[in-house]
């Protein structure tokens, strides 16, 4: 495909700026010249009309066309004829250059100067429609000279101004693109293992600055994502290594001492390790889906039904339903959030777990409260990180999770447009889930 425009942004902007300025300056010059010439034409037209009125008055009073020049001696520039046309055509008459009045016939008179290029004309007929008068008036020569001078200046000035604007645009874009070039060079050097680099931010405060800031924010998000992914992979490997090592040890011992071990108990322990790995892998797959923004099918979900079902299935859980909110989401995932919150509360509660369901400010509010040691204020944000376990007061028991329960709950809440946080509580820990109403 043939390209008619240059590939360089600088040259394209300069070309368009020059063309646009040439168009604007050209239209402005045309208007300016017209504005200069219009008064000249109006003035000449008015004088020609006055001359026609005077000549018509003489003809209407009975003065013959051949006698009009003697009656109207103020000046020339008119023709009197039977028709409003050059009455000298076809009438062989010879006149010298110094004869201002040329009478071709009693009804055909021309008074010089007449028929010049710089004249404007006005015509009318007598009352009896017998004679036609055509009067001419010259445009002001000083004004014509001014118009001609303006045209000459503009013919050269408009292209020069357009080129100047194009040149200024070229240099301005070139200066702006220097920062873009620096940004491009820095981004080109960024590699997966070196996401800590940042592009230079110019101090111009324009769109290029905004682009640089946005690029740095994007690099920051990528850096955090890669670091988080690396940490996540390391933690997942560590968590999987423990049950795998336990399972391998049991199998090796069974193979080495088949007559000294209880095979049934060893198989039960192996099943527990496999179940633990299966649960961990399922959690990891769910987190991967949530990270990839792959929400399941959504539909209206009555949170009261989920809360009621949990309250009936667990003996040490109290349920307080103060509203019947309906949210839009994935019922299975929302049930997973509630289950994770209740499991976490039961793991750390002394004797009681309370689920409260309310609605406030267009949001459903589901709170899970335990009467355990609580969560320190400085740990309230970190508790939702992956594979995070707090100090011994809230440490998991041997049958506890891998530190993914609250992380999964927080990600599911985020994917549903809500939030999960640790709320203030006089005793124990209070985790509060907020979801927009359907």
PyMOL commands that set and color helices and strands:
alter all, ss='L'
color gray80, all
select helices_A, chain A and resi 9-60+65-71+141-188+207-256+263-291+303-313+331-348+377-379+382-384+392-394+405-415
alter helices_A, ss='H'
color red, helices_A
select strands_A, chain A and resi 78-81+101-105+108-111+119-125+132-138+299-302+317-321+326-329+353-360+363-370+419-423+430-436
alter strands_A, ss='S'
color yellow, strands_A
deselect
rebuild
show_as cartoon
